[in-house]
Amino acid sequence: MSIADNLNKLPDQEIQERNLVNSFLPFRQQRSNVAEYDFEAIAASVLSTALRRKIKKGNDLESYKSRIISRLTNKLTDDSLGDLIYEMYFSGNDLGLYKVSPEFLLFKESLADASNNKHVSQLLKNFIAESDRSFPPLRSAVNFLESELVSELQTGLEEYRPISFESPYLPFLSEFFAEDLQFLFQHPNYLLQNIRSFFGLYAFLYSAQLALNINGWKSEPESKPLFFILDTEKASLERKYVKEAFPQLKARVADLFPVLSMLEYLNQPQNKKAVKYPLWKIFNHIEGVGESERINVQRSMANFCDKYRKKRGLSKVEGYPRDIISMVHLLTETAKEIFSKRGTSQFTVNSKFVNAFENEIAQHFVQTRGRSGRVLTISQDYFLLLTNLAIGDREQLQFQELLSAFRKRGVWFDRQSELAIIKFLERIGNIEKMSDSGDAVYVQKTL
């Protein structure tokens, strides 16, 4: 369904008692009894989408165990080896089977639908479903025995054609996610080693950049400055960009739930087959239609805003604006006003969403640094992963080009951090330095 189809249904939308966000947001309000994200399950869902393959119904892990043991029994000369194989690949909670090839994670796909996983999973799946990239088969370096394991797995797979009902809110970042995943497909063992880091990194970068772009609905989103330091660096008070980064980000995160909950009504929330569009794309569509249609949309928005404000106990607007920019601005400001009133259930709900971002999505990227307060940091492991992704298929990348690739993905560094990065890369030996100038420094991959 098109944007026009969704907007035509706006007059029919009734304001719900509860405020909901079903699209674009990878996290929900924090609850004390919810387990951490299972990034292996999330990875399974994304890999299935990329491979266009999934486990056949009825071919679960237990069924696979029976089939592979039977298959191997016929090929083993020593029956006692069967117990050893079972111990190597199927015993314990952390099955050795999952370390053979990323494809075996497909057995965990059903866990991606768990309440704490499904929103991240669905968002990242949509990135891949919307991408026109083709992903190569995952072919890890395996021995004879593991080759048998993989072959038996293949017999239990079937074709899968994913359908996305969500147009990407951040096209620039969804494309980088697809590009980076495609690169990791060429290095399956490295992918296995970095599953939690890769998907955790993108869950954070997406959430952060969504927050920084949520009020910029007049144009397509782009990477906004967000300054990090290496976790080994000091965060001195004079580093303005570093000191202000997290407080400013957290303030913008507080706008996410209000704006996105309002956006739900512009996208036929009760119609599960309706495509959900970001606010910037809806605005651009309205700007491009004829005058009479634009007037009709503006009138529908005014009527909706009137119902929305009345349902939430806000005062009536005297004289709605006649231009779309002002009308959309009024809608977003109305939503923010609803959720900013202390003592209300809406304020409590939004506070829990901000806490979920801070304590779940961003927990590995924030540290408290004395008088500088809470700052955004990136560990050496995350930094090396990001470096390898940015270099991609190339052997090396000039340092300033590397920094540019970081910024395009949402990771920015000030001059002091750039110097600290060069020293770090020199220590680990994956840098070619032709002079002290950053223009003459080349960085190599670590895999």
matplotlib code that plots the C-alpha trace (Angstrom):
import matplotlib.pyplot as plt

x = [0.0, 1.1, 1.5, -1.6, -3.6, -2.5, -3.3, -6.8, -7.6, -6.5, -10.0, -11.1, -8.5, -9.8, -7.4, -6.5, -6.5, -2.9, 0.0, 1.8, 4.8, 4.8, 7.2, 10.8, 11.8, 14.1, 13.4, 10.5, 10.1, 12.5, 11.2, 13.2, 12.3, 13.2, 16.4, 19.1, 18.9, 19.8, 21.8, 22.4, 18.6, 18.4, 21.3, 19.4, 16.4, 18.6, 20.7, 17.5, 16.3, 19.7, 20.0, 16.3, 16.3, 14.8, 14.5, 11.6, 8.7, 9.2, 13.0, 14.0, 17.3, 16.2, 15.1, 18.5, 20.4, 18.7, 19.3, 22.9, 23.8, 22.1, 24.0, 27.3, 26.8, 26.8, 30.1, 32.0, 34.2, 34.3, 30.9, 32.3, 33.0, 29.3, 29.3, 32.4, 30.7, 27.6, 29.7, 31.6, 28.6, 25.4, 26.2, 25.7, 23.9, 26.5, 26.4, 29.6, 27.4, 26.8, 30.6, 30.9, 29.1, 26.7, 24.1, 23.4, 22.1, 19.0, 17.9, 17.6, 15.3, 12.2, 13.8, 13.9, 10.2, 10.7, 9.4, 12.9, 14.3, 11.5, 11.7, 15.5, 15.1, 12.2, 14.0, 17.2, 15.3, 13.6, 17.0, 17.9, 14.5, 14.5, 18.1, 18.8, 22.1, 22.7, 24.4, 26.8, 26.4, 28.0, 30.9, 33.1, 36.4, 35.3, 36.8, 35.3, 33.1, 31.8, 31.2, 28.7, 27.0, 26.6, 25.3, 22.7, 21.6, 21.1, 18.6, 16.4, 16.2, 13.5, 13.2, 12.0, 10.8, 10.7, 8.2, 8.8, 5.9, 8.2, 10.1, 13.5, 13.5, 17.3, 18.1, 21.8, 22.3, 20.2, 22.3, 25.5, 24.1, 23.5, 26.9, 28.7, 26.7, 27.5, 31.2, 30.9, 29.3, 32.7, 34.3, 31.9, 34.3, 34.8, 31.1, 30.6, 33.2, 31.5, 27.8, 26.9, 29.2, 28.0, 24.2, 24.6, 26.6, 24.0, 21.1, 22.8, 23.9, 20.4, 18.7, 21.1, 20.8, 17.1, 16.9, 19.2, 17.1, 13.6, 12.9, 14.5, 11.5, 11.8, 14.5, 15.9, 18.0, 21.7, 24.4, 24.5, 27.6, 27.8, 31.2, 32.9, 36.2, 38.2, 37.5, 41.1, 41.1, 40.6, 37.6, 38.9, 36.5, 37.7, 36.5, 33.1, 31.8, 32.7, 31.2, 27.9, 27.4, 25.5, 23.4, 22.2, 21.6, 19.5, 17.4, 16.6, 15.8, 13.0, 11.4, 11.4, 8.3, 6.1, 6.8, 6.7, 3.4, 1.8, 3.2, 1.4, -1.9, -0.6, 0.2, -3.1, -2.1, -4.9, -4.0, -1.2, -0.7, -0.3, 3.3, 4.6, 6.4, 8.8, 7.6, 10.1, 8.9, 5.3, 6.1, 8.0, 5.1, 2.6, 4.9, 4.9, 1.1, -1.3, -2.8, -6.3, -4.9, -2.6, -5.5, -7.4, -4.5, -4.0, -7.7, -7.5, -4.4, -6.2, -9.2, -6.9, -4.9, -8.2, -9.2, -5.7, -5.4, -9.0, -8.4, -5.2, -6.6, -4.9, -6.5, -8.1, -6.1, -7.6, -7.0, -5.0, -2.1, -2.8, 0.6, 1.9, 5.2, 3.4, 0.8, 3.3, 5.2, 2.0, 1.4, 4.9, 4.9, 1.5, 2.9, 5.9, 3.6, 1.5, 4.5, 6.3, 3.6, 5.1, 2.8, 1.0, 1.1, 2.4, 5.4, 6.1, 5.9, 8.3, 10.8, 10.8, 11.6, 14.5, 15.8, 15.6, 17.8, 20.3, 20.5, 19.9, 20.7, 23.5, 25.0, 28.2, 28.8, 28.5, 30.9, 30.9, 34.1, 34.3, 33.4, 32.8, 29.8, 28.6, 30.3, 30.1, 32.9, 33.9, 35.9, 38.9, 37.0, 34.1, 36.6, 38.5, 35.2, 34.1, 37.5, 37.3, 33.8, 34.8, 37.8, 35.7, 37.0, 40.0, 43.4, 43.8, 42.3, 43.8, 43.2, 41.0, 38.9, 38.5, 37.3, 34.9, 33.6, 33.1, 31.1, 28.9, 27.9, 27.3, 30.6, 32.5, 35.9, 37.5, 41.1, 42.4, 40.7, 42.1, 45.6, 44.8, 43.5, 46.7, 48.8, 46.5, 46.8, 50.5, 50.7, 48.7, 50.7, 48.0, 49.0, 51.4, 52.6, 54.5, 54.6, 53.0, 50.2, 46.9, 46.9, 49.9, 48.6, 47.1, 45.1, 44.9, 42.3, 43.0, 41.3]
y = [0.0, 3.5, 6.6, 8.0, 4.8, 5.3, 9.0, 8.4, 6.3, 8.9, 10.3, 6.8, 6.4, 6.3, 7.4, 4.3, 4.3, 3.1, 4.7, 2.1, 2.0, -1.0, 0.2, 1.5, 1.2, -1.8, -1.5, -1.2, 0.1, -1.4, -4.2, -5.6, -9.2, -9.3, -11.2, -9.6, -9.7, -13.1, -11.9, -15.4, -15.8, -12.3, -13.3, -16.5, -14.5, -12.0, -14.8, -16.6, -13.5, -13.0, -16.6, -16.8, -20.2, -21.5, -24.8, -26.9, -27.3, -30.4, -30.4, -29.0, -29.6, -32.9, -34.2, -33.1, -34.9, -38.2, -37.8, -36.9, -39.6, -42.2, -40.8, -40.9, -44.3, -45.8, -44.2, -44.8, -47.8, -47.4, -47.3, -45.7, -42.5, -41.8, -40.9, -38.7, -36.9, -36.3, -34.9, -32.6, -31.1, -31.7, -31.6, -28.7, -25.5, -23.9, -26.5, -27.0, -27.4, -23.6, -23.0, -25.1, -22.6, -19.7, -21.7, -23.8, -20.7, -21.2, -23.6, -20.6, -18.6, -19.3, -17.7, -14.4, -14.0, -13.8, -10.5, -9.1, -10.1, -9.6, -5.8, -5.8, -8.9, -7.5, -4.2, -5.8, -8.3, -5.4, -3.9, -7.1, -7.7, -4.2, -4.5, -5.5, -7.2, -10.8, -12.8, -15.6, -19.1, -19.3, -21.7, -22.1, -24.1, -27.5, -30.9, -34.1, -34.7, -31.1, -31.3, -34.2, -32.0, -29.2, -31.4, -32.9, -29.5, -28.5, -31.3, -29.8, -26.3, -24.8, -21.6, -18.5, -15.3, -12.5, -9.7, -6.3, -4.0, -1.3, 1.3, 2.0, 5.1, 5.4, 4.3, 5.2, 3.0, 0.1, 0.0, 0.0, -2.9, -4.9, -4.0, -5.0, -8.2, -9.1, -8.7, -10.9, -13.6, -13.9, -14.5, -16.9, -17.7, -14.1, -13.6, -16.3, -14.7, -11.3, -12.0, -10.3, -7.4, -6.8, -7.0, -5.1, -2.4, -1.8, -1.9, 0.9, 2.9, 2.7, 3.7, 6.6, 7.9, 7.5, 9.7, 12.3, 12.4, 12.1, 15.8, 16.3, 15.1, 17.8, 15.8, 12.3, 11.3, 11.4, 10.5, 13.1, 13.9, 11.7, 11.8, 8.8, 8.2, 5.0, 3.4, 3.8, 7.6, 10.3, 12.6, 16.0, 18.8, 20.9, 18.3, 19.9, 17.5, 14.4, 15.9, 16.9, 13.9, 11.6, 14.2, 15.6, 12.1, 11.1, 14.3, 13.3, 9.7, 11.2, 12.3, 8.9, 7.3, 10.4, 11.1, 7.4, 6.8, 9.7, 8.4, 5.1, 6.8, 8.1, 4.5, 2.6, 0.9, -1.6, -2.9, -5.4, -5.4, -1.7, -0.6, 1.7, 4.8, 7.1, 10.6, 12.3, 10.2, 11.0, 14.7, 14.6, 12.8, 15.4, 18.2, 16.7, 16.2, 18.7, 21.6, 20.1, 16.8, 18.6, 20.7, 17.5, 15.9, 19.1, 19.0, 15.3, 16.0, 18.9, 16.7, 14.0, 16.4, 17.8, 14.2, 13.4, 16.4, 16.0, 12.3, 13.1, 16.0, 18.9, 22.2, 22.8, 24.5, 27.8, 28.0, 25.2, 26.1, 26.0, 24.8, 21.2, 22.1, 23.8, 21.1, 18.3, 20.4, 20.8, 17.1, 16.2, 19.0, 17.7, 14.2, 15.6, 17.7, 14.6, 12.7, 15.5, 16.2, 14.9, 12.8, 11.2, 7.6, 8.9, 10.5, 7.3, 5.2, 7.4, 7.5, 3.7, 3.8, 6.2, 3.9, 0.9, 2.7, 3.7, 0.5, -2.1, -0.7, 1.6, -0.2, -1.2, 2.3, 4.6, 5.2, 7.7, 9.8, 12.0, 15.6, 15.0, 12.8, 10.1, 9.9, 7.6, 5.2, 2.4, -0.6, -1.9, -5.0, -2.9, -0.5, -3.3, -4.8, -1.4, -0.9, -4.3, -3.5, -0.1, -1.4, -4.3, -6.0, -3.7, -4.6, -1.2, 2.2, 5.7, 6.9, 9.9, 7.7, 5.3, 8.1, 9.1, 5.5, 5.6, 8.9, 7.5, 4.7, 7.2, 7.0, 10.3, 11.2, 14.5, 15.3, 14.0, 10.7, 10.5, 10.8, 8.1, 5.9, 6.2, 5.3, 2.3, 1.0, 1.4, -0.8, -3.6, -3.4, -3.0, 0.5, 1.7, 5.2, 7.1, 10.4, 12.0, 13.3, 11.5, 11.8, 9.4, 6.7, 3.6, 1.1, -2.6, -5.2, -7.5, -10.6]
z = [0.0, -0.8, 1.4, -0.3, 0.7, 4.4, 4.5, 2.9, 6.0, 8.5, 9.0, 10.1, 12.8, 16.3, 19.1, 21.2, 25.0, 25.0, 23.2, 21.1, 18.7, 16.4, 13.8, 13.4, 17.1, 18.0, 21.8, 24.1, 27.7, 30.2, 32.4, 35.3, 34.5, 30.8, 29.8, 27.7, 23.9, 22.4, 19.5, 18.2, 17.8, 16.2, 13.9, 12.9, 11.8, 9.8, 8.2, 7.2, 5.4, 3.7, 2.6, 1.6, 3.4, 6.6, 8.5, 7.2, 9.5, 11.7, 11.1, 14.5, 16.3, 17.9, 14.5, 13.0, 15.8, 15.0, 11.3, 11.5, 14.0, 11.7, 8.7, 10.5, 12.0, 8.5, 7.7, 11.0, 11.4, 15.2, 16.8, 20.0, 17.9, 17.8, 21.5, 21.0, 18.1, 20.2, 23.0, 20.7, 18.9, 20.9, 24.6, 27.0, 26.4, 24.2, 21.4, 19.5, 16.5, 16.4, 16.1, 12.8, 10.5, 11.0, 9.1, 12.2, 13.9, 11.8, 14.5, 16.8, 14.5, 16.5, 19.6, 17.7, 18.2, 22.0, 23.4, 24.1, 20.7, 18.2, 17.7, 17.0, 14.9, 12.8, 12.2, 11.0, 8.9, 7.1, 6.3, 4.4, 2.9, 1.5, 0.1, -3.4, -2.4, -3.0, -0.2, -1.0, 0.6, 4.0, 3.5, 6.5, 6.4, 7.7, 8.0, 6.6, 9.6, 9.7, 6.0, 6.8, 9.4, 6.9, 4.2, 6.4, 7.5, 3.8, 3.4, 6.1, 4.6, 2.3, 0.3, 2.2, 0.6, 3.2, 2.9, 4.5, 5.5, 6.8, 4.6, 6.2, 8.4, 7.9, 4.4, 4.7, 7.8, 6.5, 3.4, 5.4, 7.5, 4.4, 3.0, 6.2, 6.5, 2.9, 3.8, 6.9, 4.8, 3.0, 6.4, 8.2, 11.1, 11.8, 11.7, 14.3, 16.6, 16.3, 16.2, 19.4, 18.7, 15.2, 15.9, 19.2, 17.4, 14.8, 17.2, 19.1, 16.0, 14.5, 17.7, 18.2, 14.7, 14.7, 17.7, 16.2, 13.0, 14.4, 14.4, 10.9, 8.9, 6.2, 4.4, 4.2, 7.2, 7.2, 9.7, 12.4, 14.5, 17.6, 19.2, 20.9, 22.6, 22.8, 26.2, 27.1, 26.6, 29.2, 28.7, 29.8, 30.3, 27.4, 24.9, 24.2, 21.6, 23.7, 26.9, 25.2, 23.1, 25.4, 27.2, 23.9, 22.5, 25.6, 25.2, 21.6, 22.6, 24.7, 21.5, 19.9, 21.5, 21.3, 17.6, 16.5, 18.5, 16.6, 13.3, 13.9, 13.1, 9.7, 8.7, 9.2, 12.5, 12.4, 9.0, 9.3, 5.5, 5.2, 4.6, 7.3, 6.1, 8.0, 8.7, 6.4, 3.5, 4.2, 4.4, 1.1, -0.5, 0.6, -0.6, -4.0, -4.6, -6.2, -4.2, -3.8, -2.5, -0.2, 1.2, 1.9, 3.7, 5.7, 6.7, 7.7, 9.8, 11.5, 12.4, 13.6, 15.7, 17.3, 18.3, 19.5, 21.7, 23.1, 23.9, 25.8, 27.7, 25.9, 25.1, 21.7, 19.0, 17.9, 14.1, 12.6, 10.2, 6.5, 5.3, 5.7, 7.4, 10.2, 10.4, 10.7, 13.2, 15.3, 15.3, 16.5, 19.1, 20.3, 20.7, 22.7, 24.9, 25.8, 26.9, 28.7, 31.4, 34.7, 36.8, 33.9, 32.7, 29.3, 31.1, 33.0, 29.8, 28.0, 30.9, 30.7, 27.0, 27.6, 30.4, 28.0, 25.5, 28.1, 30.1, 27.3, 23.9, 24.9, 27.9, 26.2, 24.7, 27.8, 30.7, 33.5, 33.4, 36.5, 36.0, 32.3, 33.3, 31.0, 27.7, 24.7, 24.4, 22.0, 23.2, 21.3, 20.2, 18.8, 17.2, 15.4, 14.2, 12.9, 11.2, 9.4, 8.3, 7.0, 5.1, 3.7, 0.6, 0.3, 1.7, 3.4, 3.7, 4.1, 7.6, 6.8, 4.5, 7.3, 9.6, 6.9, 6.7, 10.5, 10.3, 7.6, 10.0, 12.8, 14.8, 15.0, 16.7, 17.6, 16.9, 20.2, 19.6, 16.1, 17.6, 20.2, 17.4, 15.4, 18.5, 19.2, 15.6, 15.7, 18.9, 17.3, 14.0, 11.4, 10.2, 7.5, 8.5, 5.8, 7.8, 10.9, 8.8, 8.8, 5.0, 4.8, 7.2, 5.8, 8.0, 7.3, 8.3, 11.3, 9.7]

ax = plt.figure().add_subplot(projection="3d")
ax.plot(x, y, z, "-o")
ax.set_aspect("equal")
plt.show()
